[in-house]
Amino acid sequence: MPVVFADAALAARLEGISAAENERFGEAAALVHPEDHPAILWVAGGCAVYCSPGGPLNQVTGLGFSEPVTAAHIDELERFFGEHGAKVQVNVCPLADPSLMAELSRRGYAANGFENVLVRELLDGDQLPEPDPSIDIRIVDPEDFDLWGEQVARGFATEGEPTEAELRLGEVVGRQQDVVRLLAWVDGEPAGTAELAVRSGIGWLSADTTMRKFRGMGIQTALQQRRLHLAREAGCGLAVTEAHPGSGSQRNMERLGFRIVYTRIDMLQTER
């Protein structure tokens, strides 16, 4: 029998953590790029963040768990993002109150992407796999946070050198508070990045990247394995991560015992 069930109670717990993480992105953006006028707004238990013009972190998470979502709530979100010249993107959990999707649909919001949320129990006595000892995984010290953020940008780069937008994203992620950053090294070169946030007994795995020349060498798997050990050592009973449906990252996580508990739908404001 599973220790946790993929139900509304679990979703509320996870989406609450995700909303708090969204707020930390906004706080980090305000530190590194105040000229972009980052802003944070809490609405109906969810957190809306504007980080930068056209940035991927401009989003709303956690809506629809503390109370039903009303037209007034969405009006407030549209005013908030509209003041920054941005459209509203809401990350919708399928276990949120049905009023959220009903109101977005009524306004003509369109699906803009999907993301799986996966969990793995960290049971006492559970034999966790050990990372490949040939991969040098180090916890990043504060003086190297900017280096780590740059490597995140390089790992996420679609091709060649990272764009200015990708570098700015790395700067923001690199300055998020209260997380453990890891950097994998191979032959003296940065090979991959990872992050672990410990919140309320849950270890949240994110910022998984592998540099292009080191892909296919098990870098991401080793980083995942190391974080599972760190999460359990920190007293976590559950590990959580996110992945695009059908991606290599999802397969890696499933090999390590993660299972999909729900799939978020990214709903984007359209012209009316």
N, C-alpha and C positions, 0 to 999 in steps of 0.2 A: 504494500500500500504506500503511495507517495506521501511524503511529509507535508507537502503543500499542494493545494489544488488551484487550478487555473480558474479562479472565480473572482467575483467583484471585490471581495475583501483583499485578495492579493493585489489586484489591479490598483485599488485605491492606495495601497501601501507603496507600490512601485511608482505610480504616477505622482504621488506626493513628493517622493524623493526626486523624481525627474523635474518637477516644477521648481524645487529648491535649487537643483543644479542649474536650471535655466537662469535663475536669479543670480547665481555666482558668475555665470558668463557675462551678464550685464555689468556686474561690479568690476570684473576684470577688464572689460572693454572700456569702462570709465577711467580706469587707471592708465591704460596704455594708449588709448586714443580718445582723449576728452574732446578733441576737435570735432569728432563725429556726433557729439551730444547723445551718447547712449542713455537709454531710459528703461525703467522697470515699472510694470503695473500689475498688481494682483487683482484679479477679477474672479468672483465665484469659485474661489479655491484654486484657480489656475494662475500661472505666471506668464505674462507677456513681456518680451524683451525686444528692444530695438538696439542693435549693436553698431551697425554701419550701413552705408548706402549699398543696397543690393547684397548684403551679407547673408550667408547661410544660417546664421544664428538668430536672425529676425524671425521669431516664432512665438507660439503660445502652447504651453503644455499644462496638463493636469486639470483641464476644465471638466466639469460635469460629475464631480464626486462629492463635493461638500453640499451642493444644492442644485436644483434644476437650473438650466441655462435659459435665460429670458432674452427677448429682443433688446431690452435695455443693456444687458451685458455685452451683446455683440455690437450694439451701437457704441458703447464705450471703447471697445477694442478698435473699431474702425476709426474713431476719432483719434485714438492714441497713435496708431500707425500712420493715419492720414497726415497728422501734424509733422511727421518725418518723411513724407513722400513715399511711403511704403505700403504695400498690400498686406493684408492679414493672412498669415498661414497658421492654421490650427492643427496640431498633432492630435488626432482623435483616437482615443482608445475605444474599442468596440464594447467595452464593459462600462463605459460612462453612462450617465443618465441619458435616455433616448432623446430628451429635449435638445441636447447639443447638436446631434446630427439633423434633427428635424428643423432647427432654426437655421443652420448653415445651408441645408438643402433649399429651404424656402427662399433664401437670399441668392441662390444660384452659385454657391461655392462649388468648385470642381476638384475632384481627386487629382493630386499632383505627385503622388508617390506612396510607397508602402515601406514599412520597417517592422521586422519581427523582433519581439522581445523574448529572450530566452533565459531560463533559470536552471540552476544546478544546485541540488542540496549538498551541503558540506556536513556530513554526518560524522559523529564521533566514531573513530575507528575506521572510517572510510579510507582506503588506500588510494591516495592521490598520485597520479603519475609524476615522475621527476623530469625536469627539463634536461635537454641535451647538454651535458657538461662541456662540450666543445664550444658552446655559445656563451660568451661572457655577458651576463646580464647584471647591470649595476643600477642601484637606486640613485637617482639624480639629486645632487646637492643644490641648494638654492642658488649658488653662484653660476650654475649651469642651466637654469631654467630657460634662459633665452636660447641657448644651444639646443635644448630639447624641443622647444617650440619650433625652431627652424627645421629640425629634422621631421617633426610632424607635418609641416608644410611640404617638405620634399617628398615624404611618403605618400601624401594625398595628391600630389601633383599628377594631373592626368597624363602629361607627357613633357619630357625635358625639364627645364628649370621651372620652379613654381612661379605662378603669377603673383602680382602684387596683392590680389585679394586672398590668395592662399597663404602668403606670408603674413598678412594681417591676421588671418584666422589662427595661424600658429602662434602669433604673439599673444592673442587673447587666451587661447587654450593654455599656453605656457604660464599664464599668470593667475589661473584659477586657484582659489585658496583651498587648503586642507585636502590635498590629494597626494598620493604617492606616484611619482613619475619614474618610469623605468626606461633604460636605453640598452639595447643589445648591441654588442660590438663583435665584429669578425675581422681578424687580421688588422686590428688597430683602427678600423673604420666604423662609424655608426651604421648599423644594419637595420634597426627597427625600433619603434617606440611603443609604449603602452602606458596606461594609467589605471590606478585603482583608487576608488573613493569608498571609504567605509562609513556607512550611514545607517544608524538604527539596526545594527546586527546584519546588515546586508553589504556585501562587497560588490561594487559596481565596476565592471571592466569596460574601458573605453580607450579611445585614441590609439587604436591598433593600426600601425602602418609598417610596411616593409619597404626598404629602399629597392629600387628596380633591380640593381645588379645582384641583390641577395635573395630575390624571390625564388621559391621552390626549394629552399634549404631548411625549412622548418623553423624559421625565426618566429613567426607569429605563434605557432604552437608552443614553443619554449616560453615565450612571454606569457601566454595564457596559463600554462602550468605553474610558472613561478607565482603569478598573482593568486591562483587558487590556494597555494600554500600560505601566502601572506594574509589572505582574507581569513582563512581558518585560524591562523595564529592570532589575528586580531579579534577573534571571538565571533566571527560571522557564521551563521547557520545556512546562509543562502548566498549564492553568487548570481549576478545578473549581467547580461550584456545585450547589445542590439546589433542587428545585421540586416543588410538588404536581402530580401527573399531570394533563395537559390544561389547566393554568393559563396565564394570560397571561404570567407570568414564564417558564414553560417555552418558550412560543412565541418570546418575545423572545430567549432564549438560543439557540434553534435557528436563528433568523435570523442570529445572529452566529457560526454554525459549531459550536456545541456539539452533542454527540450523547449520547443516553442510554446509559450503560454497565451500569447495573443499577437495580433498584427495591427499596428497603428496605420491609419490612413491620414496622409497629409492633405488637408483641405485648404485650397487657395481661393482667396477673394477674386472674383471676376468683375468685369465692368457690367454695370446695370443700367 
